[in-house]
Amino acid sequence: MEALRLSSEVRGDSVLVTARGDLDVVTSGQFDDCLARARQERDRVIIDLAAVDFMDSSSLAVIVGHWKKLAASGGMLALAGARYRHTRVLWITGLADQLPCYESVEQALGADLVPPAARLAGDRLAGPAGDSPATGAVPWSAGQQAGGAAG
């Protein structure tokens, strides 16, 4: 088990939160505090999960809580670099299909994200022909889930 290391930095109109190590019941409070500070700085938060080695449902609850708060205030939350092998709870629960997910931080930062005002956990994006949540968001196919993004 690797200790959690969190960092955050303002990148343009976003706050990038980078997590390294394990996101679990022991570290979920620290993760929650970091995301709360990020939400105070900007209404667009990107969580870099590329260096996460393990994620459980307690950290998922933290992400969902901040996602709902941001969406309610007209903001957004996106995930970058999530590797199925280490963060499979995102796919098992369907959250990976609800949140904008990007292969890299650079893609997330460059994306033209649609404000998720009507898009809370469990809701589908309102709009004609099922508009996608964000331009450039990565659709996760069954092949990527089974094999995972190489990590």
PELINNOR-V723872 format. One record per residue. PHI is phi in radians with two decimals (none if undefined). PSI is psi in whole degrees, -180 to 180 (* if undefined). D_LAST is the distance of its C-alpha to the last C-alpha in Angstrom with 1 decimal. Layout:
((PHI:PSI:D_LAST) (PHI:PSI:D_LAST))
//
This chain:
((none:128:16.4) (-1.75:136:15.6) (-1.06:147:18.3) (-1.36:133:17.7) (-2.15:128:18.2) (-2.11:143:19.2) (-2.49:158:20.6) (-2.50:148:22.3) (-2.64:146:23.9) (-1.39:128:26.1) (-2.25:95:25.0) (1.16:-124:28.0) (-1.61:12:28.7) (-2.14:159:25.5) (-1.93:125:24.2) (-1.70:119:20.6) (-1.85:122:19.4) (-1.90:127:16.3) (-1.96:137:15.0) (-2.29:130:13.2) (1.89:-143:13.2) (-1.82:129:14.6) (-1.82:103:16.5) (-2.51:-172:19.1) (-1.05:-32:22.9) (-1.25:-36:23.5) (-1.80:-2:21.8) (-1.10:-33:22.6) (-1.12:-44:25.9) (-1.10:-43:24.4) (-1.10:-44:21.9) (-1.05:-46:25.0) (-1.06:-42:27.1) (-1.12:-43:24.6) (-1.20:-34:24.4) (-1.10:-43:28.2) (-1.12:-40:28.8) (-1.09:-43:26.5) (-1.10:-29:28.6) (-1.26:-27:31.7) (-1.44:-42:30.7) (-2.57:160:29.7) (-1.71:12:29.7) (-2.22:113:26.4) (-2.10:131:23.3) (-2.04:128:19.7) (-1.84:118:17.1) (-1.54:113:13.9) (-1.87:11:11.3) (-1.05:-30:8.3) (-1.84:18:8.8) (-1.44:128:9.9) (-1.67:-19:9.3) (-2.80:141:12.0) (-2.43:132:14.3) (-2.01:-178:17.7) (-1.18:-23:20.6) (-1.19:-39:22.4) (-1.26:-32:19.9) (-1.08:-42:20.0) (-1.07:-38:23.8) (-1.10:-47:23.6) (-1.06:-47:21.7) (-1.08:-42:24.2) (-1.04:-45:27.1) (-1.28:-34:26.3) (-1.04:-46:25.5) (-1.11:-42:29.0) (-1.13:-43:30.7) (-1.14:-45:29.4) (-1.08:-41:30.3) (-1.11:-27:33.7) (-1.77:12:34.5) (1.52:8:33.3) (-1.64:-168:30.0) (-2.63:159:26.4) (-2.36:135:23.0) (-2.32:157:19.7) (-1.95:145:16.0) (-2.31:140:13.5) (1.26:14:9.8) (-1.14:128:9.5) (-1.79:122:6.5) (-0.89:-43:8.8) (-0.96:-34:7.6) (-1.86:-17:8.5) (-2.22:34:11.0) (-1.02:-22:12.7) (-1.02:-28:16.1) (-1.11:-38:16.0) (-1.44:-40:16.3) (-1.03:-40:18.6) (-1.50:-12:21.0) (1.54:-1:20.9) (-1.11:-32:20.2) (-1.10:-22:17.4) (-1.52:-15:20.4) (-1.68:-38:22.7) (-1.64:148:20.9) (-1.12:126:20.0) (-2.12:132:16.2) (-2.15:151:14.9) (-1.22:-28:11.8) (-2.48:162:12.9) (-1.07:-41:15.5) (-1.04:-42:17.7) (-1.12:-42:18.0) (-1.14:-42:18.8) (-1.16:-33:21.4) (-1.54:-5:22.9) (-1.30:146:23.3) (-1.59:91:26.7) (-1.46:135:26.2) (-1.43:129:28.9) (-1.01:131:30.4) (-1.59:35:29.6) (-0.91:-39:33.1) (-1.70:7:33.4) (-1.99:85:29.8) (-1.85:168:29.4) (-0.85:126:27.4) (1.60:-15:28.6) (-1.64:148:30.5) (-1.66:153:29.9) (-1.10:128:30.5) (-1.34:146:34.2) (2.52:163:35.5) (-1.17:141:36.7) (1.00:26:34.6) (1.07:58:31.6) (-0.85:143:30.5) (-1.32:155:26.8) (-1.18:-27:25.7) (-2.82:142:24.6) (-1.19:127:24.7) (1.63:-4:21.4) (-1.14:144:19.6) (-1.56:118:16.9) (-1.32:132:18.2) (-1.60:116:15.6) (-1.53:166:16.8) (-1.03:-36:17.0) (-1.12:-40:14.9) (-1.21:-37:11.9) (-1.13:-46:12.6) (-1.20:-44:13.1) (-1.58:-23:10.2) (1.29:155:7.8) (-1.24:130:6.1) (-0.86:132:3.7) (-2.49:*:0.0))
//
